[in-house]
């Protein structure tokens, strides 16, 4: 069954899905954390927050890159068939 799923939904797209899902959870956590309170971060907390945001940006950019590679791969395959 795993083989059938990987055929219908390529590994590359599964990775994109995972990256975006993880990014969404991090963003939701940050939003919920700051929703009803003033957020005052100490120096160590601020650097931790910076690294969390840096990781979030990295995940989103990686997902974007994987989608672009996938799209370009589809376009190449379609051109080869035509």
N, C-alpha and C positions, 0 to 999 in steps of 0.2 A: 504494500500500500504506500509506503514512503516513496518508492520509486515512481508510482503514478502521480503522487502529489508534486514531486520535484519536477516532473515533466510538465505538468500544468502550470506550476508556479516555480520558476527557476530559483536556484539557490541565491542568486544575486538579489532578486526581488524580496526573498525572505529576509535577507540581511537588511535591506532598506526598511522593510516593515518593522523589524526589531529595533533598528536605530531610531526610527520615528516614534515608536511606542515608548521607548526609554526616554527620549527627549520630551515627549508629552508628559510623562510622569514627573520628571524633574521640574518642568515648567509649572505643572499643577501644584507641586509641593511648594515652590517659591511663591506662587500666587496665594495659596492658602495660608502660608506662613505670614504674609504681609497684609492679608485682607482686612483684619479687624484690629490690628495693632500697629503702633509705630515701631519700625524696625531700627534699632540702634545697635550697630555691630562694633565690637571691640576690634583692635588691630588684627589679632589672630583670626577672628571670625570673618573679618573683611577679606583677608587673603584667602580663606577657605571658600567664601562666596565667589571670589574672583575665579578660583580654579574650577568650581562647579559650573560657572557660566562659560568659562573657556572650554570645558569638556562638552557642554551643551552645544556650543557653536561648532565644535569639531564634529560631533555626531551628525548635526544637520548638514554640514558641508560634505561629509562623507556620503550621506544618503543622496544628496544632490549629485555628487560625482558618479556614484553607482548607477543612478537613474539615467544620467547622460550617457554613460558607457553602454548601458543596456539599450537605450534608444538608438544610439549610433550603431550598435551591433545588429539591431533589427533592420535598420535602414540599409546596412551593408548586405545583409542576407536577402532582403527584398530586391536590391539591385542585382545581386548575383543570380537570382531566380529569373528576373525579367530579361 
